[in-house]
Amino acid sequence: MSEETFRWVITGAVIIATLCILVMAGVAVLLQRIVAKVQGKVDDLMGRVTPIIDTAARIAAENAPKVNDIASSAQVIAANARDVSGELKDQAHRFAEVGKDIADRTRSQVARADAAIDDSVEQMHVAGAQAKEAMMKPVREASAVAAGIRAAVSTYAAGRRTPIDHIPQDEEMFI
């Protein structure tokens, strides 16, 4: 490369560097203006927020003892609630045991009552059968006496008996 070409390349690079520096200077000026505007707005905001922060700090300082009392009361309430919860659990377990005991006793009493009822029904069946037998026995006896009287009357009324010399044969009896 010749010396003249080299000088032109260097001159172009210097021009480009100068343009970059000028652009950076313009950007820096713009940034300074933007930062100044933002600074003004932040100062204005700080002017508005500072009284609010001061008021909040004063309220917090005034109410700190009350907040501490409330926190300690909340701790006491939580401890009492924990104790009550434990007692309720114990009572629930006791009630469950009593319920189981009552259920077991009820089951056994129902079983005893059922057995007693079954026994009573069986005894009533036996008593009914015996009463039926006791009532039917005289009826059968009376029926037998009536049958005997009927046979006697029919024999006496007929007046004659079949002669012994005439014994029916099996064939005659069959017909």
Residue pairs with C-beta under 8 A, 6 or more apart in sequence:
155 161
